[in-house]
Amino acid sequence: MRTTIIGILGVTLAAGLVLMGCETERMAPPDYMGDNDRTAVALIPAEEFEGYVLAADEFDGTLEWDDGIWTFHGQFTFRTGGYQVEDPQITVRESHPEQVEIVLSVIEPPDDAMVTQVITEIPVEATFDASREATFEVWIERRVAQGDSETTG
């Protein structure tokens, strides 16, 4: 009887892991809150190309592998002006497979800044070398701009 219960629990656990997806930890790392607001970007396996579709609040993109080169394309869509996005910071850790971390830094306008009331789209892109088997973490890191409250675009 005890062996049967343990067997049923094992099968149930294995089925749950399969349904949840074994890649979950790699594809959506946990959020981290520190001095900056850091949020994980979801990586969804693409059906139309070899790579991933990327999704987060105010961000959409792709990560596509082609002939030994990864191409990263994305776009932020903000509800107002005054935002800045720095060039992506890409770290490729040499292991097998490589572990790639992409950090997108967003600088938000100060709360008291006067900003334009227009939807603002900011594209980001980069290419880098890594194997097809590389694993990825993509983060959006937010911080507030320093300075006075001048009108910003």
TIDOKE-881673 format. One line per field, with one value per residue: x, y, z of N, C-alpha, C in turn; residue number from 1. Coordinates in Angstrom, 2 decimals. Example, Ala and Ser with C-alpha at 12.3 -4.5 7.8 and 13.67 -1.06 7.14 Angstrom:
2
neast <- 13.19 | 12.85
nnorth <- -5.69 | -2.25
nup <- 7.80 | 7.08
caeast <- 12.30 | 13.67
canorth <- -4.50 | -1.06
caup <- 7.80 | 7.14
ceast <- 13.20 | 12.90
cnorth <- -3.30 | 0.03
cup <- 7.80 | 7.87
pos <- 1 | 2
//
This chain:
153
neast <- 0.83 | 1.89 | 3.99 | 2.56 | 1.24 | 3.45 | 4.44 | 2.29 | 2.34 | 4.87 | 4.49 | 2.48 | 3.86 | 5.88 | 4.27 | 3.17 | 5.49 | 6.12 | 3.85 | 4.11 | 6.45 | 9.76 | 11.63 | 11.00 | 12.34 | 14.66 | 13.57 | 12.04 | 13.32 | 13.34 | 11.89 | 13.88 | 14.46 | 16.20 | 18.44 | 17.73 | 14.76 | 14.19 | 13.15 | 12.11 | 12.11 | 9.82 | 10.59 | 9.50 | 9.27 | 9.70 | 7.55 | 7.67 | 10.32 | 13.75 | 14.33 | 13.27 | 10.30 | 9.92 | 8.53 | 7.21 | 6.00 | 5.32 | 7.18 | 8.19 | 9.64 | 12.13 | 14.34 | 16.54 | 18.06 | 20.49 | 22.53 | 24.80 | 24.77 | 23.15 | 20.37 | 19.00 | 16.06 | 13.97 | 11.27 | 10.34 | 7.36 | 6.11 | 3.79 | 4.07 | 6.31 | 9.82 | 11.29 | 14.28 | 16.36 | 19.06 | 21.83 | 21.64 | 23.04 | 25.06 | 26.04 | 28.01 | 28.53 | 31.16 | 30.59 | 29.32 | 26.17 | 26.57 | 25.83 | 23.71 | 23.18 | 21.02 | 20.66 | 18.43 | 18.39 | 16.31 | 15.64 | 13.67 | 11.52 | 11.73 | 9.30 | 8.20 | 8.62 | 7.81 | 6.27 | 5.83 | 2.60 | 2.33 | 2.40 | 5.36 | 7.77 | 10.56 | 13.15 | 15.31 | 18.29 | 20.59 | 23.42 | 25.05 | 27.54 | 26.90 | 26.22 | 23.66 | 22.47 | 22.58 | 21.64 | 19.28 | 18.77 | 16.79 | 16.54 | 14.80 | 15.83 | 15.06 | 15.44 | 15.19 | 15.56 | 18.06 | 18.15 | 16.83 | 13.37 | 12.81 | 11.05 | 10.61 | 11.09
nnorth <- -1.20 | 1.30 | 1.57 | 1.81 | 4.28 | 6.01 | 5.61 | 6.62 | 9.30 | 10.01 | 9.71 | 11.62 | 13.97 | 13.99 | 14.26 | 16.77 | 18.37 | 18.06 | 19.22 | 21.84 | 22.55 | 21.95 | 23.88 | 26.19 | 27.66 | 28.56 | 30.08 | 32.12 | 33.89 | 34.51 | 37.54 | 40.32 | 42.56 | 45.36 | 48.06 | 49.12 | 48.76 | 45.67 | 43.50 | 40.37 | 39.27 | 37.51 | 34.59 | 33.10 | 30.19 | 30.45 | 29.91 | 30.49 | 30.97 | 30.16 | 30.52 | 32.93 | 34.61 | 37.65 | 39.04 | 41.56 | 43.95 | 46.86 | 46.19 | 44.42 | 41.85 | 40.00 | 37.18 | 35.83 | 33.05 | 32.52 | 30.90 | 30.80 | 33.30 | 35.33 | 37.43 | 40.22 | 41.92 | 44.54 | 46.48 | 49.19 | 50.53 | 53.36 | 55.25 | 57.96 | 60.73 | 61.33 | 59.13 | 57.13 | 54.74 | 52.69 | 51.26 | 47.72 | 45.61 | 42.95 | 39.87 | 37.12 | 34.13 | 31.93 | 28.73 | 25.39 | 24.66 | 28.10 | 30.74 | 33.34 | 36.68 | 39.36 | 42.71 | 45.32 | 48.65 | 51.05 | 54.43 | 56.31 | 59.22 | 61.73 | 61.81 | 64.37 | 65.57 | 67.37 | 65.97 | 64.99 | 64.20 | 61.74 | 58.69 | 56.89 | 55.28 | 53.22 | 51.71 | 48.82 | 47.01 | 44.35 | 42.25 | 39.10 | 36.56 | 33.18 | 29.78 | 27.67 | 26.27 | 27.90 | 29.35 | 31.67 | 34.74 | 37.50 | 40.80 | 43.68 | 46.67 | 49.26 | 52.72 | 55.92 | 59.05 | 61.42 | 64.78 | 68.10 | 69.14 | 69.61 | 70.15 | 67.21 | 65.27
nup <- 0.00 | 0.88 | -0.95 | -3.32 | -2.95 | -2.82 | -5.39 | -6.94 | -6.13 | -7.14 | -9.94 | -10.32 | -9.57 | -11.57 | -13.87 | -13.37 | -13.52 | -16.22 | -17.43 | -16.50 | -17.67 | -18.20 | -18.78 | -17.49 | -15.40 | -16.67 | -18.71 | -17.58 | -15.35 | -11.78 | -10.43 | -9.36 | -6.82 | -6.11 | -5.65 | -8.07 | -10.03 | -11.10 | -13.60 | -14.89 | -18.28 | -20.23 | -22.07 | -24.87 | -26.70 | -30.18 | -32.98 | -35.69 | -36.35 | -35.51 | -32.25 | -29.83 | -28.71 | -27.09 | -24.13 | -22.04 | -19.62 | -21.32 | -23.27 | -26.17 | -28.17 | -30.13 | -30.24 | -32.22 | -33.78 | -36.25 | -38.33 | -36.56 | -35.35 | -33.00 | -33.06 | -31.62 | -31.29 | -30.27 | -28.80 | -26.85 | -25.54 | -24.36 | -22.33 | -22.14 | -22.93 | -22.19 | -21.42 | -21.49 | -23.10 | -22.62 | -24.52 | -25.06 | -22.57 | -22.91 | -21.73 | -22.24 | -20.91 | -20.85 | -21.16 | -21.45 | -22.42 | -23.58 | -21.27 | -21.45 | -20.63 | -20.91 | -20.38 | -20.20 | -19.83 | -18.53 | -18.25 | -16.34 | -16.34 | -13.73 | -11.05 | -10.75 | -13.18 | -16.14 | -18.83 | -22.29 | -23.50 | -25.13 | -26.91 | -26.77 | -28.64 | -28.43 | -30.04 | -29.66 | -30.35 | -31.10 | -31.92 | -31.41 | -30.78 | -30.12 | -29.25 | -30.70 | -28.67 | -26.46 | -23.29 | -21.89 | -20.09 | -19.74 | -18.78 | -17.58 | -16.40 | -14.30 | -13.58 | -12.01 | -13.57 | -12.69 | -11.53 | -12.28 | -12.61 | -15.43 | -18.54 | -20.38 | -23.35
caeast <- 0.00 | 2.76 | 4.71 | 1.60 | 1.03 | 4.68 | 4.47 | 1.29 | 2.86 | 5.97 | 3.93 | 1.78 | 4.89 | 6.50 | 3.30 | 3.09 | 6.68 | 6.00 | 2.84 | 4.64 | 7.56 | 11.05 | 12.44 | 10.41 | 13.30 | 15.55 | 12.87 | 11.48 | 13.98 | 12.54 | 12.13 | 14.83 | 14.28 | 17.34 | 18.45 | 16.96 | 13.62 | 14.64 | 12.06 | 12.44 | 11.36 | 9.44 | 11.09 | 8.54 | 9.81 | 9.03 | 7.10 | 7.98 | 11.77 | 14.51 | 14.62 | 12.27 | 9.54 | 10.13 | 7.38 | 7.18 | 5.21 | 5.84 | 8.27 | 8.02 | 10.82 | 12.50 | 15.72 | 16.53 | 19.34 | 20.64 | 23.89 | 25.82 | 24.61 | 21.88 | 19.94 | 18.04 | 15.28 | 12.89 | 10.73 | 9.61 | 6.27 | 5.78 | 2.58 | 4.44 | 7.70 | 10.71 | 12.01 | 15.49 | 16.76 | 20.48 | 22.15 | 21.59 | 24.27 | 25.01 | 27.12 | 28.01 | 29.41 | 31.72 | 30.33 | 28.59 | 26.08 | 26.81 | 24.76 | 23.67 | 22.34 | 20.79 | 20.06 | 17.91 | 18.28 | 15.35 | 15.73 | 12.35 | 11.54 | 11.35 | 7.86 | 7.76 | 8.99 | 6.76 | 6.57 | 4.84 | 1.53 | 2.31 | 2.99 | 6.75 | 8.32 | 12.02 | 13.66 | 16.62 | 18.74 | 21.98 | 23.76 | 26.17 | 27.88 | 26.67 | 25.72 | 22.21 | 22.03 | 22.77 | 20.50 | 19.13 | 18.02 | 16.64 | 16.07 | 14.59 | 16.26 | 14.53 | 15.86 | 14.63 | 16.57 | 18.44 | 18.17 | 15.67 | 12.13 | 12.59 | 10.18 | 11.35 | 10.38
canorth <- 0.00 | 2.46 | 1.65 | 2.29 | 5.71 | 6.70 | 5.54 | 7.55 | 10.66 | 10.23 | 9.90 | 12.90 | 15.01 | 14.01 | 14.81 | 18.21 | 19.02 | 18.07 | 20.20 | 23.17 | 22.80 | 21.85 | 25.04 | 27.37 | 28.47 | 29.21 | 31.01 | 33.25 | 33.96 | 35.25 | 38.98 | 40.74 | 43.96 | 45.90 | 49.52 | 49.37 | 47.87 | 44.71 | 42.60 | 39.36 | 39.25 | 36.14 | 34.06 | 32.13 | 29.59 | 30.93 | 28.89 | 30.91 | 31.04 | 29.51 | 31.49 | 33.25 | 35.84 | 38.24 | 39.84 | 42.14 | 45.17 | 47.94 | 45.71 | 43.24 | 41.66 | 38.66 | 36.74 | 34.88 | 32.42 | 32.24 | 30.63 | 31.12 | 34.65 | 35.67 | 38.80 | 40.68 | 43.10 | 44.81 | 47.84 | 49.67 | 51.45 | 54.07 | 56.07 | 59.38 | 60.98 | 61.47 | 57.88 | 56.84 | 53.34 | 52.54 | 50.11 | 46.48 | 45.06 | 41.51 | 39.10 | 35.72 | 33.36 | 30.79 | 27.41 | 24.66 | 25.74 | 29.44 | 31.39 | 34.72 | 37.61 | 40.62 | 43.69 | 46.51 | 49.69 | 52.10 | 55.58 | 56.93 | 60.62 | 61.93 | 61.95 | 65.75 | 66.09 | 67.62 | 65.15 | 65.05 | 63.20 | 61.05 | 57.35 | 56.95 | 53.97 | 53.25 | 50.40 | 48.35 | 45.86 | 43.94 | 40.91 | 38.53 | 35.17 | 32.14 | 28.57 | 27.49 | 25.71 | 28.89 | 29.64 | 33.12 | 35.52 | 38.88 | 41.64 | 45.12 | 47.34 | 50.63 | 53.68 | 57.26 | 60.05 | 62.40 | 66.14 | 68.93 | 68.74 | 70.31 | 69.43 | 66.22 | 64.77
caup <- 0.00 | 0.96 | -2.21 | -4.32 | -2.71 | -3.22 | -6.85 | -7.46 | -5.90 | -8.08 | -11.28 | -10.29 | -9.58 | -12.89 | -14.81 | -13.10 | -14.06 | -17.67 | -17.79 | -16.20 | -18.58 | -17.52 | -19.11 | -16.88 | -14.65 | -17.62 | -19.58 | -16.84 | -14.06 | -10.80 | -10.34 | -8.35 | -6.46 | -5.38 | -5.80 | -9.28 | -10.22 | -12.12 | -13.95 | -15.89 | -19.53 | -20.60 | -23.33 | -25.36 | -27.92 | -31.40 | -33.92 | -37.05 | -36.54 | -34.44 | -31.22 | -28.83 | -28.68 | -25.77 | -23.71 | -20.69 | -19.58 | -22.15 | -24.12 | -27.02 | -29.00 | -30.59 | -30.11 | -33.33 | -34.11 | -37.67 | -38.81 | -35.57 | -34.81 | -32.38 | -33.31 | -30.63 | -31.69 | -29.33 | -28.78 | -25.69 | -25.84 | -23.12 | -22.45 | -22.20 | -23.28 | -21.05 | -21.14 | -22.24 | -23.03 | -22.94 | -25.36 | -24.29 | -22.00 | -23.16 | -21.14 | -22.66 | -20.02 | -21.58 | -20.59 | -22.50 | -23.41 | -23.05 | -20.50 | -21.95 | -19.88 | -21.60 | -19.48 | -20.87 | -18.81 | -18.82 | -17.35 | -16.29 | -15.92 | -12.33 | -10.82 | -10.89 | -14.51 | -17.12 | -20.00 | -23.36 | -23.39 | -26.41 | -26.85 | -27.20 | -28.98 | -28.47 | -30.46 | -29.20 | -31.12 | -30.93 | -32.39 | -30.65 | -31.08 | -29.12 | -29.90 | -30.77 | -27.40 | -25.39 | -22.43 | -21.81 | -19.11 | -20.23 | -17.68 | -17.74 | -15.17 | -14.33 | -12.57 | -12.25 | -13.97 | -11.68 | -12.07 | -11.98 | -13.27 | -16.70 | -19.47 | -21.16 | -24.51
ceast <- 0.88 | 3.53 | 3.81 | 1.39 | 2.26 | 4.79 | 3.51 | 1.77 | 3.99 | 5.47 | 3.22 | 2.78 | 5.53 | 5.55 | 3.17 | 4.28 | 6.62 | 5.00 | 3.34 | 5.77 | 8.87 | 11.91 | 12.00 | 11.44 | 14.22 | 14.83 | 12.31 | 12.12 | 13.16 | 12.88 | 13.11 | 14.58 | 15.48 | 17.27 | 17.67 | 15.79 | 13.99 | 13.56 | 12.50 | 11.54 | 11.05 | 10.01 | 10.16 | 9.11 | 8.99 | 8.64 | 7.54 | 9.48 | 12.45 | 14.92 | 13.43 | 11.53 | 9.66 | 8.93 | 7.53 | 6.30 | 5.94 | 6.98 | 7.84 | 9.27 | 11.00 | 13.99 | 15.85 | 17.93 | 19.38 | 22.13 | 24.97 | 25.73 | 23.21 | 21.59 | 18.81 | 17.38 | 14.18 | 12.41 | 10.00 | 8.51 | 5.82 | 4.57 | 2.85 | 5.87 | 8.56 | 11.51 | 13.25 | 15.79 | 18.22 | 20.67 | 22.10 | 22.98 | 24.17 | 26.25 | 26.97 | 29.02 | 29.85 | 31.55 | 29.67 | 27.28 | 26.36 | 25.58 | 24.80 | 22.70 | 22.25 | 20.07 | 19.70 | 17.66 | 17.38 | 15.52 | 14.40 | 12.46 | 11.19 | 9.84 | 7.36 | 8.12 | 7.75 | 7.14 | 5.48 | 3.84 | 1.34 | 2.94 | 4.37 | 7.25 | 9.83 | 12.52 | 15.02 | 17.00 | 20.21 | 22.17 | 24.95 | 26.35 | 27.57 | 26.11 | 24.20 | 21.66 | 22.14 | 21.48 | 20.48 | 18.38 | 17.98 | 15.97 | 15.80 | 14.90 | 15.83 | 15.15 | 15.32 | 15.78 | 16.82 | 18.43 | 16.92 | 14.48 | 11.86 | 11.63 | 11.04 | 10.46 | 9.95
cnorth <- 1.27 | 2.66 | 2.19 | 3.79 | 6.51 | 6.71 | 6.52 | 8.99 | 10.98 | 10.50 | 11.25 | 14.06 | 15.11 | 14.62 | 16.32 | 18.95 | 19.09 | 19.13 | 21.62 | 23.54 | 22.81 | 23.08 | 26.29 | 28.25 | 29.21 | 30.31 | 32.22 | 33.30 | 34.78 | 36.73 | 39.26 | 42.22 | 44.40 | 47.42 | 49.93 | 48.40 | 46.95 | 43.66 | 41.63 | 39.51 | 37.80 | 35.79 | 32.92 | 31.52 | 30.01 | 29.75 | 29.21 | 30.94 | 30.36 | 30.56 | 31.70 | 34.54 | 36.35 | 39.11 | 40.29 | 43.38 | 46.27 | 47.50 | 44.46 | 43.09 | 40.24 | 38.44 | 35.59 | 34.38 | 32.11 | 32.09 | 31.11 | 32.49 | 34.78 | 37.14 | 39.13 | 41.95 | 43.30 | 46.23 | 48.09 | 50.60 | 52.06 | 54.98 | 57.56 | 59.49 | 60.99 | 60.23 | 57.79 | 55.36 | 53.27 | 51.34 | 48.84 | 46.07 | 43.54 | 40.86 | 37.66 | 34.99 | 32.10 | 29.52 | 26.62 | 24.17 | 27.09 | 29.92 | 32.87 | 35.53 | 38.91 | 41.54 | 44.94 | 47.56 | 50.82 | 53.20 | 56.31 | 58.39 | 60.72 | 62.15 | 63.38 | 66.38 | 66.33 | 66.87 | 65.31 | 63.93 | 62.53 | 59.68 | 57.41 | 55.54 | 54.10 | 51.85 | 50.10 | 47.15 | 45.60 | 42.58 | 40.43 | 37.07 | 34.29 | 30.94 | 28.53 | 27.00 | 26.69 | 29.06 | 31.14 | 33.57 | 36.93 | 39.67 | 43.05 | 45.74 | 48.79 | 51.46 | 55.04 | 58.21 | 61.00 | 63.78 | 66.89 | 68.52 | 69.59 | 69.50 | 68.48 | 65.65 | 63.40
cup <- 0.00 | -0.35 | -3.31 | -4.17 | -3.15 | -4.74 | -7.49 | -7.29 | -6.87 | -9.48 | -11.36 | -10.35 | -10.96 | -13.93 | -14.62 | -13.65 | -15.58 | -18.11 | -17.56 | -17.15 | -17.82 | -17.74 | -18.37 | -16.18 | -15.60 | -18.39 | -18.85 | -15.46 | -13.08 | -10.79 | -9.21 | -8.07 | -5.63 | -5.44 | -7.04 | -9.30 | -11.38 | -12.34 | -15.03 | -17.11 | -19.86 | -21.96 | -23.76 | -26.64 | -29.14 | -32.27 | -35.34 | -37.35 | -35.37 | -33.42 | -30.31 | -29.17 | -27.25 | -25.40 | -22.26 | -20.77 | -20.34 | -23.08 | -24.88 | -27.86 | -29.46 | -30.35 | -31.10 | -33.64 | -35.59 | -37.99 | -37.84 | -34.94 | -34.20 | -32.65 | -32.34 | -31.16 | -30.66 | -29.44 | -27.48 | -26.17 | -24.52 | -23.37 | -22.52 | -22.71 | -22.02 | -20.71 | -22.02 | -22.07 | -23.46 | -23.86 | -24.50 | -23.80 | -22.12 | -22.59 | -21.59 | -21.79 | -20.77 | -20.77 | -21.71 | -21.95 | -22.75 | -22.28 | -20.86 | -21.09 | -20.67 | -20.63 | -20.28 | -19.79 | -19.29 | -17.78 | -17.44 | -15.90 | -14.43 | -12.20 | -11.05 | -12.25 | -15.36 | -18.38 | -21.05 | -23.18 | -24.74 | -26.23 | -27.49 | -27.43 | -29.12 | -28.85 | -29.83 | -30.07 | -30.87 | -31.58 | -31.56 | -31.05 | -29.87 | -29.85 | -29.90 | -29.43 | -26.22 | -24.58 | -22.17 | -20.57 | -19.67 | -19.13 | -18.16 | -16.38 | -15.27 | -13.23 | -12.98 | -12.57 | -12.82 | -12.32 | -11.72 | -12.84 | -14.51 | -17.55 | -20.29 | -22.23 | -24.33
pos <- 1 | 2 | 3 | 4 | 5 | 6 | 7 | 8 | 9 | 10 | 11 | 12 | 13 | 14 | 15 | 16 | 17 | 18 | 19 | 20 | 21 | 22 | 23 | 24 | 25 | 26 | 27 | 28 | 29 | 30 | 31 | 32 | 33 | 34 | 35 | 36 | 37 | 38 | 39 | 40 | 41 | 42 | 43 | 44 | 45 | 46 | 47 | 48 | 49 | 50 | 51 | 52 | 53 | 54 | 55 | 56 | 57 | 58 | 59 | 60 | 61 | 62 | 63 | 64 | 65 | 66 | 67 | 68 | 69 | 70 | 71 | 72 | 73 | 74 | 75 | 76 | 77 | 78 | 79 | 80 | 81 | 82 | 83 | 84 | 85 | 86 | 87 | 88 | 89 | 90 | 91 | 92 | 93 | 94 | 95 | 96 | 97 | 98 | 99 | 100 | 101 | 102 | 103 | 104 | 105 | 106 | 107 | 108 | 109 | 110 | 111 | 112 | 113 | 114 | 115 | 116 | 117 | 118 | 119 | 120 | 121 | 122 | 123 | 124 | 125 | 126 | 127 | 128 | 129 | 130 | 131 | 132 | 133 | 134 | 135 | 136 | 137 | 138 | 139 | 140 | 141 | 142 | 143 | 144 | 145 | 146 | 147 | 148 | 149 | 150 | 151 | 152 | 153
//
